[in-house]
Amino acid sequence: MSSRSRIITIIIILALTVYAGISLYNFWGHHVEVLESLHEARREAAELQQKIADLEYMLANIDDPDVMRRIAEEILGLVSPDELLITDGAGAD
């Protein structure tokens, strides 16, 4: 193999290595973004599962006075006549 062929071969190998490195870097960046999205989706799913479990508990124990009070306060936004409601003036959520 001549000197010129070796130089061309080295240049081609170097170019392919640089291209592979850049591609791998881009792939890794996308991979990290996807993993972050996956973790966020799993966290949201866990929160929703907890909320579903709470609602199922309330539904199963609807006659319990504590559950009735919780529904009235958290879901309906009601307060007892002896409680003072203080708001920031921003209105409902």
Helices and strands as residue ranges (DSSP letters): H 3-60, H 65-70, I 71-75
